[in-house]
């Protein structure tokens, strides 16, 4: 049943045993990808040391980013599974986007360092000596890494699970960066030296662009950006049809606070309604909203009229 939960849909009319087998296969794909990423990274480190090619070094850096990002996601995921309601009353789900932002900022800086080093080599009057004997080792390792990554990409694309398909996408990008690093390094040995730092610049720009977009995406999720109109409409529909005693919907607000939404709702009930009945309506509505996979927490406020002024202080004060 893990497959249904993670992908959000039932992969065909499969029996329970088939679903369990599929879930095991998906976990195996993830484990194989992680082990392969580590082994191939070590091989690329050796190729980088032997060849001293900036393009190969940049490609190795990209592989290091994949390993480190996977570790951060694993660490934050495990941290979020051990809640402490005394120190973290609303949970620790913000750890993941914060960790990604810190990590992505560091990695974008490393990409910038590779870029600057490549530019420095391009404008330098002295150029590195390229060892033709070590070229064979570098080519063999990089070709092997690229082939393995391609096979992993094909294997992971067989699954519908979002996590496994994310690994497939990662393997695809590694095939691209490995190919660029290999081709530019070989061309630099055979033809013109400046092809190698040029390839490193291309890979560094790709790395910086990828992680800059990751930073922006996670920053937006932390600063309280409003939910899209279709999600607000979905919330409004659920609220209005929750109970026949709801007379008016005063406010429906949803905003990001990490990877999920916080929802604030103001509903109007009859002024003479007993407290216990009003409480039950509000509480069951809160529970219904928090069952949505996009919602982390819902707050339901009950009122008897909707003509009053806003009840919270304004977040922006005039100077």
KAHU-V806094 format. One record per residue. N is the residue number from 1. SS is DSSP state (H for helix, E for strand, - for the rest). OMEGA is omega in radians with two decimals (NA if undefined). NEAR is the number of other C-alpha atoms within 8 Angstrom. Layout:
BEGIN
n: <N:N>
ss: <SS:SS>
omega: <OMEGA:OMEGA>
near: <NEAR:NEAR>
END
This chain:
BEGIN
n: <1:2:3:4:5:6:7:8:9:10:11:12:13:14:15:16:17:18:19:20:21:22:23:24:25:26:27:28:29:30:31:32:33:34:35:36:37:38:39:40:41:42:43:44:45:46:47:48:49:50:51:52:53:54:55:56:57:58:59:60:61:62:63:64:65:66:67:68:69:70:71:72:73:74:75:76:77:78:79:80:81:82:83:84:85:86:87:88:89:90:91:92:93:94:95:96:97:98:99:100:101:102:103:104:105:106:107:108:109:110:111:112:113:114:115:116:117:118:119:120:121:122:123:124:125:126:127:128:129:130:131:132:133:134:135:136:137:138:139:140:141:142:143:144:145:146:147:148:149:150:151:152:153:154:155:156:157:158:159:160:161:162:163:164:165:166:167:168:169:170:171:172:173:174:175:176:177:178:179:180:181:182:183:184:185:186:187:188:189:190:191:192:193:194:195:196:197:198:199:200:201:202:203:204:205:206:207:208:209:210:211:212:213:214:215:216:217:218:219:220:221:222:223:224:225:226:227:228:229:230:231:232:233:234:235:236:237:238:239:240:241:242:243:244:245:246:247:248:249:250:251:252:253:254:255:256:257:258:259:260:261:262:263:264:265:266:267:268:269:270:271:272:273:274:275:276:277:278:279:280:281:282:283:284:285:286:287:288:289:290:291:292:293:294:295:296:297:298:299:300:301:302:303:304:305:306:307:308:309:310:311:312:313:314:315:316:317:318:319>
ss: <-:H:H:H:H:H:H:-:-:-:-:-:-:-:-:H:H:H:H:H:H:H:H:H:H:H:H:H:H:H:H:H:H:H:H:H:H:H:H:H:H:H:H:H:H:H:H:H:H:H:H:-:-:H:H:H:H:H:H:H:H:H:H:H:H:H:H:H:H:H:H:H:H:H:H:H:H:H:H:H:-:-:-:-:-:-:-:-:-:-:-:-:-:H:H:H:H:H:H:H:H:H:H:H:H:H:H:H:H:H:H:H:H:H:H:H:H:H:H:H:H:H:H:-:-:-:-:-:-:-:-:H:H:H:H:H:H:H:H:H:H:H:H:H:H:H:H:H:H:H:H:H:H:H:H:H:-:-:-:-:-:H:H:H:H:H:H:H:H:H:H:H:H:H:H:H:H:H:H:H:H:H:H:H:H:H:H:H:H:H:-:-:-:H:H:H:H:H:H:H:H:H:H:H:H:H:H:H:H:H:H:H:H:H:H:H:H:H:H:H:H:H:-:-:-:E:-:-:H:H:H:H:H:H:H:H:H:H:H:H:-:-:-:-:-:-:-:E:E:E:E:E:E:E:E:E:-:-:-:-:E:E:E:E:E:E:E:E:-:-:-:-:-:-:H:H:H:H:H:H:H:H:H:H:H:H:H:H:H:H:-:-:-:-:E:E:E:E:E:E:E:E:E:-:-:-:-:-:-:-:-:-:-:-:-:-:-:-:->
omega: <3.13:-3.13:-3.14:-3.07:-3.04:-3.10:3.10:3.14:3.13:-3.09:3.13:3.12:-3.10:3.07:-3.13:3.11:3.12:3.09:3.11:3.12:3.11:3.12:3.10:3.13:3.13:3.09:3.11:3.12:3.13:-3.13:3.12:3.13:-3.13:3.13:3.14:3.12:-3.14:-3.11:-3.12:3.09:3.12:3.10:-3.14:3.05:3.10:3.12:3.13:-3.13:-3.10:-3.05:-3.05:3.12:3.13:3.13:3.11:3.09:3.12:3.09:3.09:3.09:3.13:3.09:3.09:3.11:3.14:3.13:-3.08:3.12:3.08:3.11:3.14:3.12:3.10:-3.11:-3.12:3.11:3.11:3.11:-3.13:-3.14:3.12:-3.07:3.03:-3.00:3.10:-3.14:-3.12:-3.03:-3.11:3.08:-3.06:-3.10:3.10:-3.13:-3.07:3.12:3.11:3.10:3.13:-3.14:3.13:-3.13:-3.10:3.11:3.11:-3.10:3.07:3.09:3.08:3.06:3.09:3.12:3.07:3.13:-3.12:3.12:3.12:3.10:3.12:3.13:3.13:-3.08:-3.12:3.12:3.10:-3.08:-3.09:3.06:-3.10:-3.11:-3.11:3.13:3.13:3.13:-3.11:3.10:-3.11:-3.14:-3.13:-3.13:-3.07:3.09:3.13:3.13:-3.12:3.14:3.13:3.12:3.12:3.12:3.09:3.10:3.13:-3.12:-3.09:3.14:3.11:-3.05:3.10:-3.12:-3.05:-3.13:3.14:3.11:3.04:3.04:3.11:3.11:3.11:3.10:3.13:3.14:3.08:3.07:3.14:-3.09:3.10:-3.14:3.12:3.13:-3.13:-3.08:-3.10:3.12:3.13:3.13:3.12:3.12:-3.03:-3.01:-3.02:-3.07:-3.03:3.12:-3.11:3.10:3.08:3.08:3.10:3.11:3.13:-3.14:3.13:3.11:3.10:3.14:-3.13:-3.14:-3.13:-3.07:3.05:3.10:3.09:3.11:-3.11:-3.13:-3.11:3.04:3.10:-3.10:-3.09:-3.01:3.05:3.11:-3.08:3.09:3.11:-3.08:-3.11:3.10:3.08:3.10:3.09:3.10:-3.13:3.12:-3.14:-3.12:-3.07:-3.11:-3.11:-3.07:-3.08:-3.13:3.10:-3.06:-3.06:3.03:-3.08:-3.06:2.95:-3.08:3.08:-3.09:-3.11:3.02:-2.95:-3.09:-3.12:-3.09:2.83:-3.08:3.06:-3.06:2.99:3.11:-3.13:3.07:-3.13:-3.08:-3.09:3.14:3.09:-3.07:-3.09:3.12:3.11:3.12:-3.13:3.11:-3.14:-3.10:3.13:3.07:3.10:-3.14:3.13:-3.12:-3.12:3.03:3.09:-3.08:-3.11:-3.00:3.04:-3.12:3.12:3.10:-3.11:3.11:-3.10:3.12:3.12:3.05:-3.05:-3.11:-3.09:3.09:3.10:-3.00:3.11:3.11:-3.14:-3.10:3.14:-3.13:3.10:3.14:NA>
near: <8:7:12:10:8:9:10:7:6:8:7:4:5:7:6:7:6:8:11:10:8:9:11:8:8:11:8:8:11:10:8:8:10:9:8:8:11:9:8:9:11:8:10:13:10:8:14:14:7:9:12:9:10:13:18:17:12:14:13:12:8:11:11:9:9:10:11:8:10:8:8:11:10:8:8:11:9:8:9:11:6:6:9:8:8:5:5:9:7:5:9:9:8:10:9:12:13:9:10:14:12:8:9:12:11:8:11:13:9:8:13:11:8:13:12:8:8:13:10:8:9:8:6:7:4:4:7:4:4:6:7:7:6:9:11:8:10:12:10:8:11:13:9:8:12:12:9:8:12:11:8:11:13:9:9:12:10:6:8:9:10:8:7:14:12:8:12:14:9:9:12:11:8:12:12:8:11:13:10:11:16:13:8:13:14:10:12:12:11:6:6:8:10:8:11:15:15:11:14:18:13:8:14:13:11:8:11:13:9:8:12:11:8:11:12:8:8:13:10:10:13:13:8:9:9:8:10:6:6:6:8:12:8:8:10:10:8:8:10:9:7:8:8:6:6:12:9:8:13:9:8:12:9:11:11:16:12:12:10:9:14:13:12:12:13:12:14:14:14:9:6:4:8:6:6:6:8:11:8:8:9:11:9:8:11:11:9:8:10:11:7:7:6:6:13:9:8:13:9:12:9:10:9:8:8:8:4:5:4:5:4:4:5:5:4:4:5:3:2>
END
